[in-house]
């Protein structure tokens, strides 16, 4: 069995650290490119698979903090409406039960 040179060993350790960081943060590096008057980004296949979307699907960029965005297939307006509905039905649960009688 041959022993790896110090440079090869460092390279292997660096690759291992990069892999662990990728798994820990699930970060993907993508590049912007000009497409007409806009900028476009191509999503890696793994990201598309995990988002469970197909070509032509609508995605939403939600600003979580200044300069920080989250990409989601869920419409934040619909999510807010569903949360409001849940809060109202929880608050007026007894009233709705009486009305249903």
C-alpha positions in Angstrom: 0.0 0.0 0.0 1.5 3.4 -1.0 1.2 6.4 1.2 -0.3 9.6 -0.1 2.1 12.6 -0.4 1.4 15.4 2.1 -0.1 17.5 -0.7 -2.4 14.7 -1.7 -3.4 14.1 1.9 -4.2 17.8 2.3 -6.2 17.8 -0.9 -8.2 14.8 0.3 -8.8 16.4 3.7 -10.0 19.6 2.0 -12.3 17.7 -0.2 -13.7 15.9 2.9 -14.2 19.2 4.7 -15.9 20.8 1.6 -18.3 17.8 1.5 -19.1 18.0 5.2 -19.8 21.8 4.9 -22.0 21.1 1.9 -24.0 18.5 3.8 -24.2 20.7 7.0 -25.4 23.8 5.2 -26.9 22.3 2.0 -25.4 25.2 0.1 -25.3 25.2 -3.7 -23.2 27.5 -5.8 -24.9 28.8 -8.9 -23.9 31.4 -11.4 -25.9 34.3 -12.8 -26.1 34.9 -16.5 -27.8 37.6 -18.6 -31.0 36.6 -20.3 -32.5 39.5 -22.1 -33.0 42.4 -19.6 -33.0 40.0 -16.6 -30.5 37.8 -14.9 -31.0 34.0 -14.9 -29.8 31.2 -12.6 -29.8 27.5 -13.4 -30.8 25.3 -10.5 -28.9 22.1 -9.9 -30.9 18.9 -10.5 -30.7 18.0 -6.7 -32.3 21.4 -5.8 -35.1 20.9 -8.3 -35.7 17.4 -7.0 -35.8 18.5 -3.3 -38.2 21.4 -4.2 -40.4 18.8 -6.0 -41.0 21.1 -9.0 -40.9 20.7 -12.7 -40.1 22.9 -15.6 -42.5 25.8 -15.8 -43.4 25.7 -12.1 -43.7 29.0 -10.2 -41.1 29.6 -7.5 -41.1 32.4 -5.0 -38.1 34.3 -3.6 -39.0 35.3 -0.1 -36.8 37.9 1.6 -36.1 36.6 5.1 -33.7 39.4 6.1 -32.1 42.3 4.2 -30.2 40.7 1.4 -31.1 37.1 2.4 -33.6 35.2 0.3 -35.3 31.8 0.5 -36.5 30.0 -2.6 -39.8 28.1 -2.2 -42.5 26.6 -4.4 -45.1 27.8 -1.8 -46.8 31.2 -2.4 -46.2 33.2 0.7 -49.6 35.1 0.3 -51.5 31.7 0.3 -49.4 30.6 3.3 -50.3 33.7 5.2 -54.0 33.3 4.3 -53.9 29.7 5.6 -52.3 30.8 8.8 -54.9 33.5 9.3 -57.6 31.0 8.6 -56.1 28.6 11.2 -55.9 31.3 13.8 -59.5 32.4 13.3 -60.9 28.9 13.4 -58.9 28.2 16.5 -60.1 31.4 18.2 -63.8 30.9 17.3 -63.8 27.1 17.6 -66.8 27.1 20.0 -68.8 29.4 17.8 -68.3 27.3 14.7 -69.3 24.2 16.6 -72.6 25.9 17.7 -73.2 27.1 14.2 -72.7 23.5 12.9 -75.5 22.1 15.2 
